[in-house]
Amino acid sequence: MRNLIFVTAAQKLKFICVLDSLVLNMISKLKAEVEEFE
């Protein structure tokens, strides 16, 4: 039972990391677009 909890926690962490990198990519793209604008 404890293993199951550990696995789901690990999956959530992985999901959060993926979301984080997606957000960072979006932010850097937005920054690049803003710099082109100025």
Secondary structure by P-SEA (a helix, b strand, c coil): caaaaaaaaaaaaaaaaaaaaaaaaaaaaaaaaaaaac
